[in-house]
Amino acid sequence: MIEFHFGVGDLATTSFAYSPLQEAVFSLRSWADPQRFPYQAPWLRRLRPVYERQDTEILGALLTASSWIPDFLTPRPTRARPAFAEELRALRATPAGRLAVDFAEAFAYEPAVPEVIVRGLADPPALLERIADCLDGYWHECLAPDWWPRAQSILEADLTHHAKVLAEQGAAVLFPSLDRRLTWTGDGVRLIHPTDRNWPDGGIRIAGRGMVLTPTMFARGAATWVDHGLPPVLSYPARGRATVSEAPPPVTDRALVRLLGRPRARLLLLLAEPASTTELAHRLDVTPGAVSQHLAVLYDAGLLSRTRSGRIVRYARTALGDQLCR
C-alpha cells in the first residue's frame, strides 16, 4: 500500500494526460503475455508480421517477467496530449548514467538483467540510441497507422469523462472511479498495490508538485512510479479499453438511415464518445474529407457539438443527437 498526501492547493494542480510513448512501451506487455489483454487479440494477430520485423531482441528486453519497465522509458507527459515525437526527443535526452540505475531497479526482483542489456550498458549512449530507434520504428510501423487512432479516441473519451467527474463530483468520487485499488482518504489517495516493492514510509507528499493521472490501454489496475523530484504519476486502466478492437456498429435503425442516409447515421452512432475527423476516417476506412462533409451537416443540424484542442477538433453528440439515436 502507498499513500499520496495532498496539501492545500495540490488537488488544483492535479491533471490528466495520456502519453503515446507510454502506450508504445506498455504495449510490449501484450506481446509478452497476450492472454492478459484479450481485447487486443485482433490487433496482435494482424500486426504480428510487422512486429517480428522489428528489433525484438531489444523490445523484449525492456520489461521484466512481471511487466515492470525501467522508469526512463516512460517520461512524464509535460502536457495533456503530447506528440510521440516530442516524447521520443525527451527519451533521447535521458542522462546516459541513468540507464544502469533504472534497469537495475526494474530487474531487482528478477534472476538477472537480460544479456542484451548487460552488453549494451558497456556503452550507455549507444544503448539509449538503439532503444530510441527501436521504439521509433515500432511506433511508426506497428502502432501509428491503425491502432493509435482508435486507442487515442478511447483515451480522449476517458479524459473527458473523468475530468467531468472531478469537476462535478469531486476527488472522493473521482479516484475510486479510476480503479478499485484507489480510495480517497480525505487528504490524499491510497493505492493498494499488488507488489512487495518497498514504498517510502509515511507515503508521498505531493508538496506543490501536482499529480499526473494517465489512462492506459495496457494496465489491469492502477499503478505508480515515484521520483521525489517530479510530479507523481498515477496510471490507471482506460475506460472503454475493451472496445479497441470493436468494428463500427452496424446501422440497424432503418428510420434513422432513411432520415440521414447510412454514412451520417453511422457517424452519429459512433459519436457517443468524442472523436476527431481523422479518428472517424480510420474507423470507417474512408477519407477524412468525406467524413468532414457529413460532420458539417450533422453539426449544422444541431446533432453534434465540437471542441478544439490545439489543432484537433473533436465532435460528440448533443442531447438532441442522443435523443435521435434512441
SULGIUR-V661134 format. One record per residue. RES is the residue in three letters. PHI is phi as a letter, one per 40 degrees, with the letter a starting at -180 (none if undefined). Layout:
RES PHI
RES PHI
This chain:
MET none
ILE b
GLU b
PHE b
HIS b
PHE c
GLY c
VAL c
GLY g
ASP c
LEU c
ALA c
THR b
THR c
SER b
PHE b
ALA a
TYR b
SER b
PRO d
LEU c
GLN d
GLU c
ALA c
VAL c
PHE c
SER c
LEU c
ARG c
SER c
TRP c
ALA c
ASP a
PRO c
GLN c
ARG c
PHE b
PRO c
TYR c
GLN c
ALA d
PRO c
TRP c
LEU c
ARG c
ARG c
LEU c
ARG d
PRO d
VAL c
TYR c
GLU c
ARG c
GLN c
ASP c
THR c
GLU c
ILE c
LEU d
GLY c
ALA c
LEU c
LEU b
THR c
ALA c
SER c
SER g
TRP c
ILE b
PRO d
ASP c
PHE c
LEU c
THR b
PRO d
ARG c
PRO c
THR c
ARG a
ALA c
ARG b
PRO c
ALA c
PHE d
ALA c
GLU c
GLU c
LEU c
ARG c
ALA c
LEU c
ARG c
ALA c
THR d
PRO d
ALA d
GLY c
ARG c
LEU d
ALA c
VAL c
ASP c
PHE c
ALA c
GLU c
ALA c
PHE c
ALA c
TYR b
GLU b
PRO d
ALA a
VAL c
PRO d
GLU d
VAL c
ILE c
VAL d
ARG c
GLY c
LEU c
ALA c
ASP b
PRO d
PRO d
ALA c
LEU c
LEU c
GLU c
ARG c
ILE c
ALA c
ASP c
CYS c
LEU c
ASP c
GLY c
TYR c
TRP c
HIS c
GLU c
CYS b
LEU c
ALA c
PRO c
ASP b
TRP c
TRP c
PRO d
ARG c
ALA c
GLN c
SER c
ILE c
LEU c
GLU c
ALA c
ASP c
LEU d
THR c
HIS c
HIS c
ALA c
LYS c
VAL c
LEU c
ALA c
GLU c
GLN b
GLY g
ALA c
ALA c
VAL c
LEU d
PHE c
PRO c
SER c
LEU c
ASP a
ARG c
ARG c
LEU b
THR b
TRP c
THR c
GLY h
ASP b
GLY i
VAL b
ARG b
LEU b
ILE c
HIS b
PRO c
THR b
ASP b
ARG c
ASN c
TRP c
PRO c
ASP c
GLY g
GLY g
ILE b
ARG c
ILE c
ALA f
GLY g
ARG c
GLY g
MET b
VAL b
LEU b
THR b
PRO c
THR a
MET c
PHE b
ALA a
ARG c
GLY a
ALA c
ALA a
THR a
TRP b
VAL b
ASP b
HIS c
GLY c
LEU b
PRO d
PRO d
VAL b
LEU b
SER c
TYR a
PRO c
ALA c
ARG c
GLY g
ARG c
ALA c
THR c
VAL c
SER b
GLU c
ALA c
PRO d
PRO c
PRO c
VAL c
THR b
ASP c
ARG c
ALA c
LEU c
VAL c
ARG c
LEU c
LEU b
GLY g
ARG c
PRO c
ARG c
ALA c
ARG c
LEU c
LEU c
LEU c
LEU c
LEU c
ALA c
GLU b
PRO d
ALA a
SER c
THR d
THR c
GLU c
LEU c
ALA c
HIS c
ARG c
LEU c
ASP f
VAL b
THR c
PRO d
GLY c
ALA c
VAL c
SER d
GLN c
HIS c
LEU c
ALA c
VAL c
LEU c
TYR c
ASP c
ALA c
GLY g
LEU c
LEU b
SER b
ARG a
THR b
ARG b
SER b
GLY g
ARG c
ILE b
VAL b
ARG b
TYR b
ALA a
ARG c
THR c
ALA d
LEU c
GLY c
ASP c
GLN c
LEU c
CYS c
ARG c
